[in-house]
């Protein structure tokens, strides 16, 4: 009986952590939009 209660408590904590992480990721409060510089190489056309 005790093992069942402990397993249920652990499962509940894991689910709560997952939901908190998912909602934080969807809301995006902790992230600031940053522009990342991208360097693109020019492609050379093959001769022929």
C-alpha positions in Angstrom: 0.0 0.0 0.0 2.8 2.4 0.9 4.6 1.6 -2.4 1.4 2.5 -4.3 1.1 5.8 -2.6 4.8 6.6 -3.2 4.5 5.7 -6.9 1.4 7.9 -7.3 3.2 10.8 -5.6 6.2 10.5 -7.8 4.0 10.3 -10.9 2.1 13.3 -9.8 5.3 15.3 -9.3 6.6 14.3 -12.7 3.4 15.3 -14.4 3.3 18.6 -12.6 6.9 19.4 -13.6 6.2 18.4 -17.2 3.1 20.7 -17.3 5.0 23.6 -15.8 7.8 23.2 -18.3 5.4 22.9 -21.2 3.4 26.0 -20.2 6.6 28.0 -19.7 7.9 27.0 -23.1 4.7 27.8 -24.8 4.3 31.2 -23.1 8.0 32.0 -23.8 8.3 34.4 -20.9 11.8 33.5 -20.1 13.1 34.0 -23.6 14.1 37.1 -25.4 14.0 37.1 -29.2 17.6 37.4 -30.4 18.8 37.8 -34.0 21.5 35.3 -34.8 24.0 36.4 -37.5 24.2 33.9 -40.3 27.0 33.8 -42.8 26.1 32.1 -46.0 28.8 31.0 -48.4 28.4 31.9 -52.1 28.1 28.8 -54.2 30.4 28.4 -57.1 29.0 27.2 -60.4 30.9 24.2 -61.8 32.8 24.8 -65.0 31.5 23.0 -68.1 
